[in-house]
Amino acid sequence: MDAIDRNILRELQADGRLTIQELAHRVGLTPSPCMRRVRQLEQDGVIQGYRAVIDPEAVGRSFEVLVSIEVKRDREAVEAFEAALQDIPDVIEAYRLFGSPGCLLRIAVADLAAYERLWIERLTTLSGITEVNSQIIMKRVKEPKGLPVGP
């Protein structure tokens, strides 16, 4: 990966809807070689997809909670827990961690009452769970803007 590829990645992370013509102009290429590079980055798995960034309030999910969960430390319990998370759309991110807590979730729901229902009806009923701790997000200080891709 060279400097032009990194520039392509920077520009696409900032605006994934750029036309090839505009992207090519921004990175100093003509459209054909720019398109070849983008396709190669996609084929190599460097670019894994394109998404719209949605305002959580507009879709009724402005109440966010970080939830740390302890799961029994055996393979079956961990695999069952991770599989069950796939069926809970309110869990928008999930990470298995080294150490304690064993898992960190980011949850987006409408309000406190919706989170309480999720907590009671889904999270605490998952098998293998030994502890659930919730931290309500007061304010997002820094929005995700993409990964740094070098100089």
ROFI-669025 format. One record per atom (N, C-alpha, C): x negated, y negated, z negated. Coordinates in steps of 0.02 Angstrom, whole numbers, plus 50000, padded with zeros to 5 digits. Atoms other than C-alpha are relative to their C-alpha. Example, Ala and Ser with C-alpha at 12.3 -4.5 7.8 and 13.67 -1.06 7.14 Angstrom:
2
499555005950000;493855022549610;499554994050000;500425005950003;493165005349643;500394994549963;
//
This chain:
151
499585005950000;500005000050000;499564993850000;500415006149995;499294983350051;500394993949977;499705006250024;499684965250012;500664998550035;499375001349964;501024964150147;500565004449972;499494995650030;501934979350076;500224997349932;499825002950065;501874971449903;500434993850008;499585005949987;502564955249974;500705002050022;499354997449979;503964964950058;500405002249938;499664997750060;504374973149891;500234994149956;499815005950040;504364956349800;500624996650029;499455003549967;505524948449927;500655004149996;499404995950003;506734963149930;500275000749929;499765000050069;506804963749740;500374993549984;499685006550012;507264945349740;500664999450038;499405000349959;508554947449879;500025005950047;499954993949961;508964964649946;500424999450063;499575001049941;510134957250077;499654996050055;500365003749948;508794948350177;500055003850066;500044996849934;508894951650363;499275001650013;500694998349981;507364959550440;499654993850028;500305006049971;507074943250533;499764995349944;500195004550055;507074932950372;499435003049958;500534996750038;506024945850279;499334999550038;500615000449959;504764946350422;499704993049997;500245006950004;504644927450421;499664998649933;500265001350067;504354927050233;499335003549987;500624996350013;502954940050238;499494999350056;500485001449947;502124933850397;499935005450053;500004994949947;502594947750518;500534998450052;499445000249954;503664949550671;500495005549978;499494995350025;505284959450648;499845007450009;500114992849989;504734976150725;499515003149950;500454997050049;503194979350616;500284999449928;499705000750067;504154972850465;500505005749988;499524994550006;505554985350497;499655006749991;500374993750008;504294999450517;499745000749929;500264999750069;503514995050350;500555001349949;499444998950047;505194994150261;500235007250005;499794993049992;505715010950334;499495004849968;500514995850030;504045018550281;500044999749923;499945000750073;504245011650104;500625003949974;499404996250018;505995019350100;499865007550004;500154992849991;505395036250168;499525002649947;500484998050051;503965036550043;500304999949929;499685000350066;505195033749901;499804994149958;500185006150037;504425017149851;500624995849990;499345003250004;506085008649891;500515005649992;499544994550015;507375019849810;500734998450013;499315001849985;508945010149852;500104992549995;499815007050003;509844993549859;500654999649961;499405000750041;511144987449735;500204992649994;499755006750016;512234972449699;499934999049925;500025001850071;511974963749531;500684996949984;499315001950014;513704961849455;500044996549933;499875003650062;514274949449322;500425004549955;499634995550045;514794960549174;500684997249979;499375003050020;516144948249122;500545000750054;499524999549944;516954948949294;500335006850004;499724993349997;517234967649276;500195002749931;499774998150066;517714967649092;499525004249959;500504996150037;516084974649023;499454995449971;500495004750026;515254959948937;499765001549929;500224998050068;515074968548767;499505005650007;500534995049992;513404977648768;499715002049933;500264997150061;512694988948635;499405004450017;500564995349996;511014997448616;500115005249945;499844994650047;511275014248533;499415004849996;500534995150010;509895024748459;500325006349972;499704993650017;510325043048442;499455005149985;500434994350015;509455057448358;500365006350022;499734993649976;509735074248440;499575005549971;500404994250024;509215091148370;499435001250048;500614999249959;507465094748432;499935007150027;500084993649965;507825110448530;500264999050072;499895000949929;507925112548717;500735000050019;499294999549983;509745117948727;500394993949979;499645005850025;510375103548621;499844993850042;500215005849960;509375090548719;500305000450070;499724999349932;509915097348888;500754999150001;499275000850004;511745098348835;500184992749989;499875007050013;511685080648767;499894995850063;500155003949940;510865073648924;500515001350055;499494998449950;512125082649035;500654996649983;499375003250021;513585075848933;499994992550013;500055007249988;512945058048953;500184998250072;499855001449929;513165059449142;500744998850011;499275000649993;515055060249115;500294994249961;499755005850038;515175044249011;499804993750038;500185005749958;515255029449130;499804993849961;500185005850041;515095016848987;499264999949983;500724999650011;513305022948962;499674998150066;500275002449937;512415012649093;499255001250007;500704998049999;510635017349046;499895004949942;500174995350054;509915031748944;499275002050008;500714998350001;508135035648894;499865005149946;500264995650051;507355050348806;499334997149979;500605003350027;505975043748693;499565005049963;500444996550046;504445050648607;500144997349930;499925002450069;504625049748419;500734999049982;499345001350025;506125042748331;500204992850014;499464995349984;507435038848388;499845004150062;500134995549944;507495052848514;500304997550065;499665002349940;508645043748634;500244992849989;499755006950002;509105025748674;500494999150058;499485001149950;510705021248765;500164992650005;499725006749990;511315004948839;500715001150023;499294999049988;513205004148838;500324993350016;499625006149983;514354991348920;500745001650000;499274999250007;516184990348869;500324993149996;499635006350001;517534977048857;499904996049936;500015003550064;517444973048672;499835004849944;500164995950059;517114979448496;500485005849992;499504994550007;518734989548493;499865005550050;500164995049949;518244998248655;499385004049979;500604996450023;516535002348583;500165004749943;499824995750057;517305009048423;500355006450026;499684994049972;518425020648526;499495004750032;500524995949969;516935026548627;499585003549947;500414997250054;515925029248468;500365005849967;499624994850036;517305039248383;500175005950046;499724994749956;517995048848533;499485003650042;500494996849955;516415052348634;499325001049968;500694999550023;514735048448556;499925004749941;500084995950060;514985056448386;500235007250010;499774993149988;515785071848464;499515004050042;500494996449960;514285076248573;499625004949956;500354994950040;513475092248514;499264998449994;500725000950011;511745091648440;499814993349970;500155006750027;511885073748376;499945000449924;500085000250072;511225070848201;500064993049971;499955006950024;511255051848192;500144995350059;499845005149950;511985037048289;499944993249967;500085006850025;511435019048259;500134995150057;499805004949949;512145004048352;499714993249985;500225006950004;511394987048385;500384996150054;499615004049953;512574974448464;499554994650029;500405005149967;511744963248592;500334993249991;499745006850010;511974945048543;499934995950064;500145004249942;511174937148696;499455003450041;500534997449956;510184943248845;499514994250012;500515005249996;508574933148839;499645000050067;500354999449936;507774939748998;500365005250042;499664995549954;508684947349145;499495004350036;500464996049959;507894961849240;499944996750069;500135003249936;507104954449397;499625004650047;500394995549959;506224969749466;499325001249969;500664998150025;504524977349439;499454995550028;500595003449972;502894967849455;499665004750050;500304995649949;502064974349613;499284998150017;500715001649989;500304967649594;499914993050026;500175006949980;499414952149654;500344997650064;
//
